[in-house]
Amino acid sequence: MRPKGASRRGRKADRFDDAEPEYLYFPSEDHDEFDDSEGENAPVTDGPPVGDRWSTWDQSTPTEKGPQPRPDWVITELAAVDTEFGIVKTGKEADVFLLERSVPGTERRTLMAAKRYRDAQHRMFHRDSGYLEGRQHKESRVSRAMAKRTAFGKEAIAGQWAAAEFTALCRLWSAGVAVPYPVQITGTEILMEFIGDEAGTAAPRLAQLRAEEADIDDLWEQLGRSLSLLAYDGYAHGDLSAYNILVHHGRLVIIDVPQIVDVVANPRGRSFLERDVRNVGAWFVSRGLPPEQVEALVASLAEDARLRG
């Protein structure tokens, strides 16, 4: 197998280096002259021997890779390849694909979710205005363009979503919040832990669970623990509901966090925090959770976030 590097890109100068060839072929008078015209005209490809592309691990900078210590399943070998198995979920801002990263010739393989944000022309920024309050861009002209929703401003907003989600996932995972582990980001693609089984079947959303399939009290406790860690760090999910929470073998995992809200800097921070709890709390109440537990969690999270009033 060809090693990953310059040679895979078909650079002729790198094919032999200074190595001694095993044999040389010299045509004799009894044979037709060797015709290598087909070889000269053969297309040079840079694709891997298997899969759809080479691993993009080396295309991300250290700050564009997930926090350490990394889980054992994360594949960082440069000889790895990525194979796409289709779409898992579609959304207004991004689509999620199932991706396998493997090392050819070995048993090293892992499934990941590849979340790809759409470009500005194919994305709906219906949630931008409230979430962007309290956020500042390092260049004032960019902030003004974003506020006015100019064409340039929309492009700037588009570029922020993938980076915002990756940064949020890194921070939340490091804090112990139940979110998918963020593997890496390249441009507008985030590779993260796939929440599902080894066959590629994604875990169901909380909203898809029947009451008899769920331990309501345990799931509520797991949710409260994660939201408390989030609030203690000064944040709220910002768009939490039973549709962006996954449940895999009893484990609750929060997803879709690009709009994470700084509840201190954002003037509407407290309202986002309260709305999160009441939105998802409605699902639990409909399945037997006492309503007062929802309000108790709202008050507890406000205290964790050190919010007054």
C-alpha positions as CSV (number, residue, x, y, z in Angstrom):
1,M,0.0,0.0,0.0
2,R,1.3,3.4,-0.9
3,P,2.1,5.6,2.2
4,K,0.1,8.7,2.6
5,G,2.1,11.7,1.5
6,A,3.5,13.3,-1.6
7,S,3.7,10.0,-3.6
8,R,-0.1,9.6,-3.4
9,R,-0.5,12.8,-5.3
10,G,1.3,11.5,-8.3
11,R,4.4,13.6,-8.2
12,K,6.8,11.8,-10.6
13,A,9.9,13.2,-9.0
14,D,9.1,11.4,-5.8
15,R,8.3,8.0,-7.2
16,F,11.8,6.5,-7.1
17,D,13.9,8.9,-5.0
18,D,17.5,7.5,-4.9
19,A,16.4,3.9,-4.3
20,E,18.0,1.2,-6.5
21,P,15.4,-0.5,-8.7
22,E,15.0,-4.3,-8.3
23,Y,15.5,-4.8,-12.0
24,L,15.7,-3.0,-15.3
25,Y,14.2,-4.0,-18.6
26,F,16.1,-3.5,-21.8
27,P,14.4,-4.5,-25.0
28,S,16.5,-6.7,-27.2
29,E,16.7,-6.8,-31.0
30,D,14.3,-9.8,-30.9
31,H,11.5,-7.8,-29.4
32,D,9.5,-4.8,-30.4
33,E,10.6,-1.6,-28.7
34,F,8.8,-1.0,-25.4
35,D,5.8,1.3,-25.9
36,D,5.0,3.3,-22.8
37,S,2.7,5.7,-24.5
38,E,-0.2,4.3,-22.5
39,G,1.6,4.8,-19.2
40,E,2.5,8.4,-20.1
41,N,-1.1,9.2,-20.9
42,A,-2.6,7.3,-18.0
43,P,-4.4,9.6,-15.5
44,V,-2.7,10.2,-12.2
45,T,-5.0,10.1,-9.3
46,D,-4.6,11.0,-5.7
47,G,-7.3,8.8,-4.3
48,P,-6.8,6.2,-1.6
49,P,-6.7,2.4,-2.4
50,V,-10.1,2.0,-0.8
51,G,-12.7,4.4,0.5
52,D,-13.8,7.8,-0.7
53,R,-11.0,9.9,0.5
54,W,-7.8,10.0,2.6
55,S,-8.3,10.8,6.2
56,T,-8.6,14.5,6.8
57,W,-6.9,14.3,10.2
58,D,-3.7,16.0,9.0
59,Q,-5.7,18.9,7.5
60,S,-6.8,20.1,10.9
61,T,-4.6,22.3,13.1
62,P,-4.1,21.3,16.8
63,T,-6.8,23.7,17.8
64,E,-9.2,22.1,15.2
65,K,-8.9,18.7,16.9
66,G,-10.8,17.4,19.8
67,P,-9.7,17.8,23.4
68,Q,-7.2,15.4,25.1
69,P,-7.2,12.8,26.4
70,R,-8.8,11.5,23.2
71,P,-10.9,8.3,23.4
72,D,-9.2,5.2,22.2
73,W,-11.5,4.9,19.2
74,V,-10.3,8.1,17.6
75,I,-8.1,7.1,14.5
76,T,-5.2,9.5,13.9
77,E,-3.1,7.3,11.6
78,L,-2.2,9.2,8.4
79,A,-2.7,6.1,6.3
80,A,-6.4,6.0,7.2
81,V,-9.2,6.5,4.7
82,D,-12.8,7.8,5.0
83,T,-15.8,6.0,3.5
84,E,-19.2,7.6,3.5
85,F,-22.3,5.5,4.0
86,G,-25.1,8.0,3.4
87,I,-27.1,10.6,5.2
88,V,-28.3,10.2,8.8
89,K,-30.2,13.5,9.3
90,T,-31.1,16.6,7.4
91,G,-31.6,20.0,9.0
92,K,-32.1,23.6,8.1
93,E,-28.5,24.6,8.5
94,A,-26.6,21.3,8.1
95,D,-26.8,17.7,7.1
96,V,-25.3,14.7,9.0
97,F,-23.7,11.8,7.3
98,L,-22.4,8.5,8.5
99,L,-18.7,8.1,7.9
100,E,-16.3,5.3,8.6
101,R,-12.6,6.0,9.2
102,S,-10.4,2.9,8.9
103,V,-6.8,1.9,8.4
104,P,-6.6,-0.5,5.3
105,G,-5.1,-3.9,6.1
106,T,-5.9,-3.6,9.8
107,E,-9.0,-4.0,12.0
108,R,-8.8,-0.4,13.0
109,R,-12.1,1.2,12.1
110,T,-14.6,3.6,13.7
111,L,-17.9,5.2,12.7
112,M,-18.3,8.9,13.0
113,A,-21.0,11.5,12.3
114,A,-19.9,14.1,9.7
115,K,-22.0,17.2,10.2
116,R,-21.7,19.5,7.1
117,Y,-23.0,23.0,7.3
118,R,-24.5,24.3,4.1
119,D,-23.3,27.4,2.3
120,A,-25.0,30.7,2.8
121,Q,-27.3,30.3,-0.2
122,H,-28.8,27.1,1.0
123,R,-29.1,27.8,4.7
124,M,-31.9,29.3,6.8
125,F,-30.6,31.6,9.5
126,H,-34.0,31.7,11.3
127,R,-32.4,31.6,14.7
128,D,-29.5,34.1,14.4
129,S,-30.8,37.3,15.9
130,G,-31.3,36.2,19.5
131,Y,-28.3,33.9,19.7
132,L,-25.8,36.3,18.3
133,E,-26.5,38.9,21.0
134,G,-23.6,39.1,23.3
135,R,-21.2,37.7,20.7
136,Q,-18.5,40.0,19.2
137,H,-16.3,39.5,16.2
138,K,-12.8,40.7,16.5
139,E,-13.4,43.1,13.5
140,S,-16.0,45.7,14.0
141,R,-16.8,45.9,10.3
142,V,-17.7,42.2,10.4
143,S,-19.9,42.7,13.4
144,R,-21.7,45.6,11.7
145,A,-22.2,43.5,8.5
146,M,-23.6,40.6,10.6
147,A,-26.0,43.0,12.4
148,K,-27.2,44.5,9.1
149,R,-27.5,41.0,7.5
150,T,-25.7,42.2,4.4
151,A,-24.5,39.5,1.9
152,F,-21.0,39.7,3.4
153,G,-22.6,39.6,6.9
154,K,-24.5,36.4,6.0
155,E,-21.3,34.8,4.8
156,A,-19.7,35.7,8.1
157,I,-22.6,34.2,10.0
158,A,-22.4,31.1,7.9
159,G,-18.7,30.7,8.7
160,Q,-19.4,31.0,12.4
161,W,-21.8,28.1,12.9
162,A,-19.5,25.2,12.3
163,A,-16.7,26.8,14.4
164,A,-19.2,27.7,17.1
165,E,-20.5,24.2,17.4
166,F,-17.0,22.6,17.4
167,T,-15.8,25.0,20.1
168,A,-18.9,24.4,22.2
169,L,-18.6,20.6,21.9
170,C,-15.0,20.7,23.0
171,R,-15.8,22.9,25.9
172,L,-18.9,20.9,27.0
173,W,-17.2,17.5,26.6
174,S,-14.2,18.7,28.7
175,A,-16.7,19.9,31.3
176,G,-18.3,16.5,31.5
177,V,-21.6,17.4,29.7
178,A,-23.1,14.4,27.8
179,V,-22.3,15.5,24.2
180,P,-20.7,13.6,21.3
181,Y,-16.9,13.7,21.4
182,P,-15.7,16.2,18.7
183,V,-13.0,14.6,16.7
184,Q,-12.0,17.5,14.3
185,I,-13.2,20.3,12.2
186,T,-12.2,21.1,8.6
187,G,-13.9,24.1,7.1
188,T,-17.6,23.6,7.6
189,E,-17.4,19.8,8.3
190,I,-17.4,18.6,11.9
191,L,-16.5,15.0,12.6
192,M,-17.8,13.7,15.9
193,E,-18.7,10.6,17.8
194,F,-21.4,8.6,16.2
195,I,-24.2,7.9,18.7
196,G,-25.5,4.5,17.6
197,D,-24.6,0.9,17.1
198,E,-21.7,-0.7,15.1
199,A,-24.0,-1.5,12.2
200,G,-24.6,2.3,11.6
201,T,-28.1,2.6,13.1
202,A,-28.4,5.9,14.8
203,A,-29.7,6.2,18.3
204,P,-33.3,7.4,18.5
205,R,-34.2,10.9,19.6
206,L,-35.8,11.3,23.0
207,A,-39.0,12.3,21.3
208,Q,-39.2,8.9,19.6
209,L,-39.0,6.9,22.8
210,R,-42.2,5.2,24.1
211,A,-42.8,5.5,27.8
212,E,-42.2,1.8,28.4
213,E,-38.8,2.1,26.7
214,A,-37.5,4.8,28.9
215,D,-36.5,5.1,32.6
216,I,-38.0,8.5,33.0
217,D,-36.5,9.2,36.4
218,D,-33.0,8.2,35.3
219,L,-33.1,10.2,32.1
220,W,-34.3,13.3,33.9
221,E,-31.5,12.9,36.4
222,Q,-28.9,12.6,33.5
223,L,-30.4,15.6,31.8
224,G,-30.3,17.7,35.0
225,R,-26.7,16.7,35.6
226,S,-25.6,17.8,32.2
227,L,-27.6,21.1,32.2
228,S,-26.2,21.9,35.7
229,L,-22.6,21.5,34.4
230,L,-23.5,23.7,31.4
231,A,-25.1,26.4,33.6
232,Y,-22.2,26.3,36.1
233,D,-19.9,27.1,33.1
234,G,-22.2,30.1,32.3
235,Y,-24.1,28.6,29.3
236,A,-27.4,27.3,28.1
237,H,-28.1,25.1,25.1
238,G,-30.3,27.7,23.6
239,D,-32.6,25.4,21.5
240,L,-33.1,22.3,23.7
241,S,-36.0,20.0,23.1
242,A,-36.8,16.3,22.9
243,Y,-35.7,16.3,19.3
244,N,-32.1,17.2,19.9
245,I,-31.4,14.7,22.6
246,L,-30.4,11.1,21.8
247,V,-30.8,8.0,24.0
248,H,-28.5,5.1,23.3
249,H,-28.9,2.1,25.6
250,G,-30.1,4.3,28.4
251,R,-27.4,6.9,27.9
252,L,-28.7,10.4,27.2
253,V,-26.7,12.6,24.8
254,I,-27.3,16.2,23.9
255,I,-26.7,17.3,20.3
256,D,-27.0,20.3,18.1
257,V,-25.1,23.0,20.1
258,P,-24.0,25.7,17.6
259,Q,-26.3,28.2,19.2
260,I,-25.0,27.7,22.7
261,V,-25.9,30.9,24.7
262,D,-23.7,32.8,27.2
263,V,-26.3,33.4,29.8
264,V,-24.3,36.2,31.4
265,A,-23.3,38.2,28.3
266,N,-26.6,37.6,26.4
267,P,-29.3,39.9,27.8
268,R,-31.8,37.2,27.1
269,G,-29.7,34.5,28.7
270,R,-32.0,33.6,31.5
271,S,-35.0,33.3,29.2
272,F,-33.1,30.9,27.0
273,L,-32.1,28.8,30.0
274,E,-35.7,28.7,31.3
275,R,-37.1,27.9,27.8
276,D,-34.7,25.0,27.4
277,V,-35.8,23.3,30.6
278,R,-39.5,23.9,30.1
279,N,-39.4,22.7,26.4
280,V,-37.8,19.4,27.2
281,G,-39.6,19.2,30.6
282,A,-42.9,19.1,28.8
283,W,-42.0,15.7,27.3
284,F,-41.1,14.3,30.7
285,V,-44.2,15.7,32.3
286,S,-46.4,14.1,29.6
287,R,-44.8,10.8,30.7
288,G,-45.3,11.1,34.4
289,L,-42.7,13.4,35.7
290,P,-44.2,15.8,38.4
291,P,-44.4,19.3,37.0
292,E,-42.8,20.8,40.1
293,Q,-39.5,19.0,39.2
294,V,-39.3,21.1,36.1
295,E,-39.6,24.3,37.9
296,A,-37.2,23.1,40.6
297,L,-34.6,22.4,37.9
298,V,-35.2,25.9,36.4
299,A,-34.4,27.5,39.7
300,S,-31.4,25.2,40.4
301,L,-29.9,26.0,37.0
302,A,-30.3,29.8,37.5
303,E,-28.5,29.4,40.8
304,D,-25.7,27.3,39.1
305,A,-25.3,30.0,36.5
306,R,-25.2,32.7,39.3
307,L,-28.1,34.6,37.7
308,R,-30.0,37.1,39.8
309,G,-33.7,37.8,39.8
